[in-house]
Amino acid sequence: MDCSIIEMKRHKGLYMISTCDFFYPLVDDPYVQGEIAACNVLSDMYAIGVVLIDNVLMILAACKTMDPEPQHIVTRKMIEGFTDACKEAGTECTGGQTVFNPWPIIGGTAMSTCSPNEFIMPVSAVAGDLLVLTKPLGIQVAVNINEWRQWADQTNWNKVLEVMTAKEARDAFETAQESMSRLNKEAAKLMHKYGAHATTDITGFGILGHASNLATNQKASVDFEITVLPIINKMKEVALHMNRFRGLLEGNSAETSGGLYIALPAESAQLFVNEIKEITGKPAWIVGRVVAAVDPLKNQARILDPTVVPV
């Protein structure tokens, strides 16, 4: 489960849904880092269709090795980005915990009290469903390339330049940064409208890891087949050129604040894709299908000779 779901003891029929996450900086701008952290926390709630978040608490660590002035600026900007993203989501950050740490940390806990019709248990995929993804893959690769470019890791950076230009590397990072700092709220709303059967968000275990976990937890005997990989432009070429990134094409590359991976009725999937593009201006993709399980005793997910769509 992406969230903890507990029926309340004193209020039968209501459920307390919560999640917790935090991580270290992976972009240059501390304000954007705060936005990404909030989006990452809230995505777990959106992954089960919870649209209205009652409250968010912040987990924050200020970097104790920074000089006081930059420490103050960076910490304040991370807080501002985090709280602004929460406001965009229609909730508020009302408290939390702050400590000193060798490295900055930002994250939090999101909570919502829901009736059963306000969330979608991610267990009801059936053969014939189509699989939709709402953000591109390749975040880890784009972020690593940006670090090599900035911090003069000439060995790795020179290898990158054999298959892409410096401008393409910067463009890939901008695409990754925009994707990570974009809420999955609209997708969560449309999950209810179009009758989503199961969903997860794509983060640290890559698309195949999260798809496998989701498949394993379905009530029906089904497999998830992935046939399309939307990947940030030029990240496929880097992955083919540098063995350390081959996991991207195998579905195992970590993502941060990734998209929702949704099993939808076949008749609804394209309507979902069309409407989310209309609302957000950003594409989503039909990336696979749900089929009867090859092994009726073990649900699985697999990637089948995928078409790579550059984003």
C-alpha positions in Angstrom: 0.0 0.0 0.0 1.2 3.5 -0.8 -0.6 4.8 2.4 -1.6 3.6 5.8 -5.4 3.0 5.8 -7.0 2.5 9.2 -10.7 2.4 10.2 -11.1 4.9 13.0 -12.0 3.4 16.4 -14.3 6.1 17.6 -16.0 6.9 14.3 -17.1 3.8 12.5 -17.3 4.0 8.7 -14.5 6.6 8.5 -10.9 5.9 7.7 -7.7 7.7 8.7 -5.3 7.7 5.6 -1.7 8.9 6.1 1.7 8.6 4.5 5.2 9.8 5.3 8.3 10.4 3.1 11.4 12.6 3.0 14.6 12.8 1.0 17.8 14.8 0.3 18.2 17.5 -2.3 18.5 16.5 -5.9 18.0 19.9 -7.7 19.8 23.2 -7.5 16.9 25.5 -6.3 15.9 25.0 -2.6 12.4 26.4 -3.3 11.9 23.8 -6.1 13.3 21.1 -3.7 10.6 22.0 -1.3 7.9 21.8 -4.0 9.2 18.4 -5.1 9.2 17.1 -1.5 5.6 18.1 -1.0 4.5 16.6 -4.3 6.3 13.4 -3.5 4.5 13.1 -0.1 1.1 13.9 -1.5 1.5 11.5 -4.4 1.0 8.6 -2.1 -2.4 10.0 -1.2 -3.3 10.7 -4.8 -2.3 7.1 -5.7 -5.4 5.8 -3.8 -7.6 8.6 -5.1 -7.6 10.8 -2.0 -8.0 14.3 -3.4 -8.7 16.4 -0.3 -5.8 16.3 2.2 -6.8 17.5 5.7 -3.3 18.3 7.0 0.4 18.0 6.3 3.3 18.0 8.8 6.8 18.9 7.7 10.0 16.9 8.4 12.9 19.3 8.0 16.7 19.2 8.6 18.8 22.3 8.3 22.4 21.7 7.1 24.7 22.2 10.1 27.8 22.4 7.9 26.6 25.5 6.0 27.6 29.0 7.1 24.7 30.7 9.0 23.6 33.0 6.1 23.3 30.4 3.3 21.9 27.9 5.8 19.1 30.4 6.7 18.4 31.2 3.0 18.3 27.5 1.9 16.2 26.3 4.8 13.7 29.2 4.4 13.4 28.6 0.7 12.8 24.8 1.1 10.0 25.6 3.6 8.5 28.2 1.2 8.4 25.7 -1.7 7.0 23.0 0.5 4.2 25.1 2.0 3.3 26.7 -1.4 2.9 23.3 -3.0 0.6 22.3 -0.1 -1.5 25.4 -0.7 -1.7 24.6 -4.4 -3.0 21.1 -3.4 -5.7 22.7 -1.2 -4.2 21.9 2.1 -1.9 23.4 4.7 1.3 22.5 6.5 0.5 23.2 10.2 3.6 22.0 12.0 6.3 19.3 12.1 9.8 18.7 13.4 13.1 20.4 12.6 16.6 19.2 13.4 20.2 19.9 12.4 21.8 17.3 10.1 25.0 17.1 8.0 22.8 17.3 4.8 19.5 19.2 4.3 16.3 17.0 4.4 12.8 17.9 3.5 9.6 15.8 3.6 6.5 15.3 5.6 3.4 13.4 6.6 0.1 13.9 4.9 -3.2 12.9 6.5 -6.9 12.7 5.5 -10.1 11.4 7.1 -12.2 9.7 4.4 -15.4 7.9 3.9 -15.1 4.7 1.7 -16.3 6.5 -1.4 -13.4 9.0 -1.2 -10.6 6.6 -1.8 -9.9 3.7 -4.2 -8.4 0.5 -2.8 -5.8 -0.5 -5.4 -6.8 -4.1 -5.8 -9.5 -4.5 -8.5 -7.7 -4.6 -11.8 -9.2 -7.1 -14.3 -8.0 -8.6 -17.6 -8.8 -6.2 -20.3 -7.9 -3.0 -18.4 -5.4 -0.6 -19.9 -2.5 0.9 -18.0 -1.9 4.6 -18.0 1.2 6.6 -16.8 0.9 10.3 -16.0 4.6 11.4 -15.9 7.7 10.5 -18.0 10.5 8.2 -16.8 14.2 9.0 -16.6 14.4 11.3 -13.6 17.4 9.6 -12.0 19.4 9.7 -15.3 18.6 13.4 -15.9 19.5 14.4 -12.4 22.8 12.5 -12.4 23.8 14.0 -15.7 23.1 17.5 -14.3 25.3 16.8 -11.3 28.2 15.6 -13.5 27.8 18.7 -15.7 27.9 21.1 -12.7 30.5 19.4 -10.6 33.0 18.7 -13.3 32.9 14.9 -13.2 34.7 14.9 -16.5 34.9 11.1 -17.0 31.1 10.6 -16.9 30.3 14.0 -18.5 32.5 13.3 -21.5 30.8 10.0 -22.0 27.4 11.7 -21.9 28.6 14.2 -24.5 29.2 11.3 -26.9 25.4 10.9 -27.3 23.9 14.2 -26.5 24.7 18.0 -26.3 25.1 20.1 -23.2 21.9 21.9 -24.1 20.0 18.6 -24.4 21.3 17.7 -21.0 20.1 21.0 -19.5 16.7 20.5 -21.3 16.4 17.0 -19.9 17.0 18.3 -16.4 14.4 21.1 -16.8 11.9 18.5 -17.9 12.7 16.3 -14.9 12.5 19.2 -12.5 9.1 20.3 -13.9 7.8 16.8 -13.7 8.9 16.2 -10.1 7.4 19.5 -8.9 4.0 18.9 -10.5 1.1 17.6 -8.4 -0.8 14.4 -9.3 -4.0 15.9 -8.0 -5.8 16.2 -11.3 -5.0 12.6 -12.1 -6.4 11.5 -8.7 -9.7 13.4 -9.5 -10.0 11.7 -12.9 -9.4 8.3 -11.3 -12.9 8.6 -9.7 -14.5 10.0 -12.8 -13.2 7.1 -15.1 -13.5 4.3 -12.6 -9.9 3.4 -11.9 -9.5 -0.2 -10.6 -5.9 0.1 -9.2 -3.2 2.7 -8.9 0.3 3.3 -7.5 2.8 6.1 -8.0 6.2 5.4 -9.6 9.1 6.3 -7.3 12.1 4.5 -5.9 11.6 1.0 -7.3 11.1 2.1 -10.9 8.1 1.3 -13.1 8.6 -2.4 -13.1 9.1 -2.7 -9.4 6.0 -0.7 -8.6 3.9 -2.5 -11.3 5.0 -5.8 -9.9 4.0 -4.8 -6.4 0.6 -3.6 -7.6 0.0 -6.8 -9.7 0.8 -9.0 -6.7 -1.9 -7.3 -4.6 -4.8 -7.7 -7.1 -7.8 -9.8 -6.1 -8.0 -11.3 -9.6 -5.4 -13.6 -11.2 -3.8 -11.0 -13.5 -0.5 -9.9 -15.0 0.5 -6.4 -16.0 2.2 -6.0 -19.3 4.2 -2.8 -20.1 4.6 -2.1 -23.8 5.4 1.6 -23.9 8.0 3.6 -21.9 7.7 7.4 -22.1 11.2 8.6 -21.3 12.7 12.1 -21.1 14.4 13.0 -24.4 17.9 11.5 -24.9 17.8 9.5 -21.7 17.3 6.3 -23.7 20.5 7.0 -25.6 22.4 7.6 -22.4 21.1 4.4 -20.9 22.2 2.4 -23.9 25.6 4.1 -23.9 26.3 3.8 -20.2 25.8 0.4 -18.5 25.1 2.0 -15.1 21.7 3.3 -16.5 20.5 0.1 -18.3 17.9 -0.2 -15.5 15.9 2.6 -17.1 15.1 0.4 -20.1 14.5 -2.6 -17.9 12.0 -0.7 -15.7 14.2 -0.6 -12.6 15.5 3.0 -12.6 14.4 5.0 -9.5 12.1 7.9 -10.1 11.3 10.8 -7.7 7.8 12.3 -7.5 6.8 10.2 -10.5 3.5 9.7 -12.2 0.5 7.7 -11.3 0.3 4.2 -12.9 -3.3 3.5 -13.3 -5.4 0.4 -14.3 -8.5 1.8 -16.1 -11.4 0.1 -18.0 -10.4 -0.1 -21.6 -13.2 2.2 -22.7 -12.1 4.9 -20.3 -8.3 4.9 -20.7 -8.1 7.2 -23.8 -10.7 9.5 -22.3 -8.6 9.8 -19.2 -5.5 10.6 -21.3 -7.3 13.2 -23.4 -8.9 15.0 -20.4 -5.7 15.2 -18.3 -3.9 16.7 -21.3 -6.8 19.2 -21.6 -6.7 20.2 -17.9 -2.9 20.3 -17.2 -1.4 20.8 -20.7 0.8 17.8 -20.0 0.6 14.4 -21.7 -0.3 11.0 -20.2 0.3 7.7 -22.0 -1.4 4.3 -22.3 1.6 2.1 -21.5 0.3 -1.4 -21.3 -2.5 -3.8 -20.5 -3.8 -6.1 -17.8 -4.1 -9.8 -18.9 -5.0 -13.1 -17.4 -2.1 -14.3 -15.3 0.3 -16.8 -16.9 0.8 -18.5 -13.6 -2.6 -18.5 -11.8 -0.8 -18.8 -8.4 1.4 -15.7 -8.9 0.5 -12.3 -10.4 3.4 -10.6 -12.2 4.4 -7.5 -14.2 6.7 -7.6 -17.2 8.1 -5.3 -19.9 7.5 -6.7 -23.5 9.8 -5.2 -26.2 8.6 -1.7 -25.3 8.2 1.3 -27.6 10.1 4.2 -26.2 8.4 7.5 -26.5 10.8 10.5 -26.1 9.3 13.3 -24.0 
